[in-house]
Amino acid sequence: MASTSWFSVTACRGTTAVGTAAGAGSMAIEDEEAAQAEAMRRFSEKAEELKTNFEERFLHVLPGNHSPAESVLLAHLMTCTDGYEDVRFIYDWNRRPKFGTGTIFSYLPDLSSIRAKATFAFECLYGEVSNQLAVLIDFVNPGERLPFKIDNESRLRSFGFRVIQFTELEILSAPDACRERVEGVLWDMQSDLWLGSESEKPS
């Protein structure tokens, strides 16, 4: 019987080990491809759930006598961000939370308590402090500074709201630009809150 040296056995084992490792690597690649495929499937499934949720809330809140510009801007604002996270839509402005973090907004908010009107109202929260934004659609004689418009904006500002106004033409012709303008103001508002809270911390 031929003898087998220690070197030859070790060499054979090394070859087997390399082959096994190569086989495991190949299997791992196949498994990772399957894992990524499952991840993509789940992402698509979740995206469809989110889409359905947005559609249901969008259709539920429209009053029926709304304009195309309101529909378009509502959809864009429901999917906007404050620069830190997505905004959260709420149905009832007067039942909004008074404490927390993030940005909430409402469509056709009830501002009768301050005798003012807005198409949309936003509130950026950071703990117990907040900043507010009113978004108006200029339906009547767009661009003209009529007394009732000036009075409404003045009342909003006197109660701490920042004010942005769009015409229907601006919204329908450039909805992305309108959304981005709102997002820029929201980012400023949230940043002011965050920087203010940081400056108040003891050094």
Beta strands, then each sheet from edge to edge (+ up, - down):
strand 1: 88-89
strand 2: 100-107
strand 3: 120-127
strand 4: 129-138
strand 5: 161-167
sheet 1: 1+ 2+ 3- 4+ 5+
end
